[in-house]
Amino acid sequence: MREAPPAALLVEAFVNTVDVEQGTDDLPGPAELAAWFREHGLPAGDPAPGAEDHRLALALRAGLREELGIHVGDSADPRHVEAAEAALAALPLRAVLRPGTTGAALVPDPEAPPARRALGALAVAWSELAVTGEAARLKRCAEHGCAWVFWDTSKNRSRRWCSMRVCGNRAKARRYAARQTAGS
């Protein structure tokens, strides 16, 4: 089993701040966004996130959720993806050299306000997953009523549901019932 890297855990936690099944959102406003940043060790100091930071966070979250659905065969809503790309374009990142290594890294601009640095850290995490190919292991549950994001630990990256017991069973039961109805 492959353990999720820190970048995947951060992105997973961020996109799972909305629970489709329960109809809840852990980030209804800028104050909750600041609390989430603090909880996850991201910059959340003064000035606190404002309405525009909150809007960018929600656009980024929606776009990432759409992208993660592609890994289970869904089509991404281009409006959400475009809004997420616009949010990413608004986040200041820098490429820096890493002394003693053979490469460089992206980092949030240290001079950006705390909320933008925190959102920049999410952008960097997503970039790391995309560049390494690990983004393919981060998936949105194929059960649309659930849509929970999970890390696929299967050897061949074929897992489709966050839980085989719950979501996988629901999907298989529906397919069985449809076959029974069609056969009647």
Stockholm file with secondary structure:
# STOCKHOLM 1.0

chainA/1-184         MREAPPAALLVEAFVNTVDVEQGTDDLPGPAELAAWFREHGLPAGDPAPGAEDHRLALALRAGLREELGIHVGDSADPRHVEAAEAALAALPLRAVLRPGTTGAALVPDPEAPPARRALGALAVAWSELAVTGEAARLKRCAEHGCAWVFWDTSKNRSRRWCSMRVCGNRAKARRYAARQTAGS
#=GR chainA/1-184 SS CCCCCHHHHHHHHHHTTEETTTTEESCSSHHHHHHHHHHTTCCCCSSCCCHHHHHHHHHHHHHHHHHHHHTTTCCCCHHHHHHHHHHHHTSCEEEEECTTSSCEEEEECTTSCHHHHHHHHHHHHHHHHHHHTGGGGEEECSCTTTCCEEECCSTTSCCCSSCIIIIIHHHHHHHHHHHHHHHC
#=GC SS_cons         CCCCCHHHHHHHHHHTTEETTTTEESCSSHHHHHHHHHHTTCCCCSSCCCHHHHHHHHHHHHHHHHHHHHTTTCCCCHHHHHHHHHHHHTSCEEEEECTTSSCEEEEECTTSCHHHHHHHHHHHHHHHHHHHTGGGGEEECSCTTTCCEEECCSTTSCCCSSCIIIIIHHHHHHHHHHHHHHHC
//
